[in-house]
Amino acid sequence: MNDNSENTIDFSFKPVTSASGNITEVAYHPESGTMAVRFSGGATYRYENVPRGKWDEFEATFADPEKSTGGFFHRHFRNKEEFPCQKI
């Protein structure tokens, strides 16, 4: 049975102010290990099983112009089996 409880998570999005042109906002729900990423085209995706430590590393890129939020996302989350994603 598929539990859809994640669909009701109230994410508090944070703006991404790094040089990333593709990712505009992100959110993390620590109790469920669920991350949401909103892209510049308006689509939002939910990623499951994200450990707090990995989120902390990702979050460190948001306001740092020396770090690439998009690069980190592509290296660590995009198309990774350990972080199943779904468009929301």
Secondary structure, DSSP 8 states (H G I E B T S, - for coil): ----GGGG-----EE--SS-SSEEEEEEETTTTEEEEEETTS-EEEE-S--HHHHHHHHTTTT-TTS-HHHHHHHHTTT-TTS-EEE-
